[in-house]
Amino acid sequence: MRTIWEGSMSFGLINIPVKLYPATQEKKLSFSYLRKDDLCPIRYARICERTGEEVPFEDIVKGYRQESGEYVVLKDEDFEKADVRKAHVIEIFQFTEEKNVDSIFFEKPYYLIPTEGAEGAYGLFRDAINKSGKIGIAKFVMRNKEKLAAVRVIGDILILNQLRYFSEITKPEDIEIPQAGIAGGNELDLAINLINELSADFNPEKYHDSYTEELLRIINEKSRGKEPKTKGEIPQPTIEMKDIAEKLKQSLEYAKKNEPM
């Protein structure tokens, strides 16, 4: 697996050489844009706005547009000059209980792996953070942007979870949310019973992308000249409380006869 970042993890005055590897991989179908008439693939070109000419990648530089309309060109080394330490160090500056960090802040996870020779220091830090029951809060720079992160232990390995900044979170008061109604006692009891009936241990291995499987079925049928059949139907919204109570009763009966997914 390809390393996406390499540097060190700073803990007090200790610097542990580490590498970052992706902890997830997106699995999705790849589609191409085609010309409608003859299914010729379409490619996107880098076009100069002034002349309309296509520009080779090696002739492209990165620039920042100022208010005057003029551009300042930045080279790779210029990004490091902004803070050379942050470009090479995951700096843990605080520890906290994991429950203090709401799940809305968690973004992308990475495996944090020691480089050769750093296994001892890595193991010491891993065991210390595991025994403390806390997570580390860190900052570092990757792809020319400062990231906020949480460092925690899963099994025998350290995980670095990229965190969203507070300013990136949309506040609920910024959204027009209708006032929720007050549930009646009977409906509330039925809803809680349904929740209890559908409760089970979370086993991620049980779940898979069934939509993509059905999409592959559509593709396969169309490739054989068949007209694919539509699967499923759009459910009608349940709004009236009397309808909700009846639907909850039906759902509860169904849940009692069938195991949770």
N, C-alpha and C positions, 0 to 999 in steps of 0.2 A: 504494500500500500504506500502511496506517495505521501511524504512529509509535506505539510502545508505551512509549517513555521518551525524555526529552530532558534534557540537562544538559551536563556536560563530562567529559573524560577527563584525569585528573591524572597527570603523569609528571615526578617531581621537582617543580620550581616552575612547570612549564608546564601550562596548562589549555587543552585543545583542545575547543571546542564540538562535540558529537556528538549523534546520534540513534540509537536502536535500532529495528531492524525485525526481525520474525520471519524466520528463515532456513528454516523448515520450515512446511508446512501439512498438517494431518491430513485425509486423504480417507477418509470412511467413510459408509456408508449411514445415513440418518436414519429412525428408527422412532418411531411414536407409540403411546402406550397408549390402548386403546379399551375401551368397555364391551362386554362379550361379546355381549349380546343384540342390540343395534342398531348396534354399531360407532361409538357416539358418542365423540368425542375426550375424554380426561380431562385436566384442567389441575390444577396444584398451587397452592394458595392459601397466603398468609401469615396464619396464624391466631394470635390472642392466646390463650395458654394459660389465662389467668384467666377471660376472658369467652366464648371460642369464636368471637369476631367476626373477620372478615377485616380486615386492616390494610393501607391503601394504602402503597405503597413510600415516598412522600414523608414519611410519619409514622414511619418506622423509623430508629432510631439504633443505633450500635454501642456495646456496653458490655462491661466486663470484670467477671466475677463473682468477688467476694472470698470468703474462707473463711467470713465471717459470713453470706454469702448475699446481701449487698447488692451493687448494681452501681455501677460508676464509668463514666459516659458519656464517650466519647472522640470528639472532632471531628477532621476532616481535619488541621487545623493542629496538633493535639496530637501526631500521629505525626511531623510534621516537627520539632517541638520536641525530640524524643528525640535527634536529631542532624541539624541542618539541612544540614550539609555532605554527609553520606552520602546524603541524599535527592536530592542534585543532582550528585554527583560520583562517577565511576568511578575509584577511587583505586588505581593500580598501585603496589604496595609491594614487589614482589619479581620477579626473573626467574629462570627455571630451564630446564633441558633438558626438552623435551616428554616424553621417555621416562621422566622422573622422576614423571610424573603417570599413574597407572594408569587404564586406560579405565573402570574401575568408578566413578570419580569424575565422569566427564563426563555432563552431563545435556542441557540444551536449548541449541541454538545460535541466535545472533542476528547480523545484519549490523550492524556498527558503522560508521556513515556520518558524514562531516563535515558540519556545517551550512555554509551559504553564507558564504564569506570565510575559512573555516578549512582550505581544501584544502591550502595550503602546509605548515602545521604537521602536518596529518594525514599527508601524503605523506612528510615527514621521519621521523616516528615509525614509519610503516609500513616504510620502507626500512631504518631502523636495526634494527628488531626482526627483519626478514627476514634481514639480513646477519649478525646475531648468531647466528642459528639457535636462538634461545631463544623462550620464551613468557612473557608477563607474567601474574602472579597478582594479582588485584584484588578489591576489595570495593565494594559499593554497595547502596543500598536501592531495592527496587522492590515495589510493592503491599504496603507496610508490613512488609516482611521484608528483613533483610540477606542479600544473596547473595554467595557466593564465586564467582569466575569466573576463567577463563583467556582471555587475549587473544592471538591468533595471526594469522598471515597466510595467506590462501588466494588465490592469484592476485594481483590488485591491490587486494584489500580486506581489512580487518580483520574477524575473526570473534571475537565474545565468546561463549565457551561457559560456561554456568552449570555450576558444580561442586557436587557433594554435599559436605556437611561429613563429617568422619571419623565423628562420632557418629551419622550417618544410615546408615552402612554396617553391615550385619549381619555379624558375625564368623563365619567358618566353624566355630569351636569352639562357637558357640551352636546349631549345627544337628547333629542326630544323623545322622552320616554313617557308613555301614558301611565297614569296612576293605576297601580295594580289593585284589584278588588280584594275584599276580605273573604276568605274561604269559610264555608259553613262547616260545622263540626263533623257531619256525616261524610261529606266529600273529603275533608282533610284526613279522617281516619282511613277511608278507602285508599287514598293516595299513599299514605304511610304504609298500609298493609301491602300495597302493590310494590312499593320500594323494597320492603323486607322480603317479599316473595322473589324479587328479581336480584337479590343480593347474593354475591358469590365472590370467591377469591379471584383477583385479577390475574389472568394467565395470558400474556401477550402472544404466546405461540398459537393460541386458538384463532387469532384474528388474521385475516388477509384481505387483500383488495379485490373484492368480488365484482366491483364495477368494471375494473380493467379486464377481468376474465370474461364478463359479458360483452365488453367492447370487442375483445378478440373473437368472440363468437360471431358478432355482427360482421367483422372484417372477413372471417373465414367463409361465412355464408355468401357475402357479396362477391368474394373471389370465385365462388362456384356458380355465380349467376342467379342466386336465390334472393328473394326479397325477405329480409330479416323480420321476425315477429317482435313486437314491442313487449318487453317484460315489465311487470308491475303496473301500478296505476297511481295517480295523484290523489291522496286522501282528502276528504272534505274536512274543512276546519271545524273544530268543536268549540263553540262559543258559549251557548246557553248552559247555565249551571245544572239544569235538570238533565241535559244531554251528557254533560261531563260525568255526573254521578252514574248514569247508566253505562257509559263507556268504561268507567273505572271498574264497575262490577264485572263487565264482560272481560276486561283485561285481566282482572284478578283470577277469574275462573280459568282463563287460558294459561296464565302463568303457573297455576297450580298443577296443570297437566303437562307442562313443558319445562324443561330445564332452561336456565338463562343461556344466552349465546356464549 
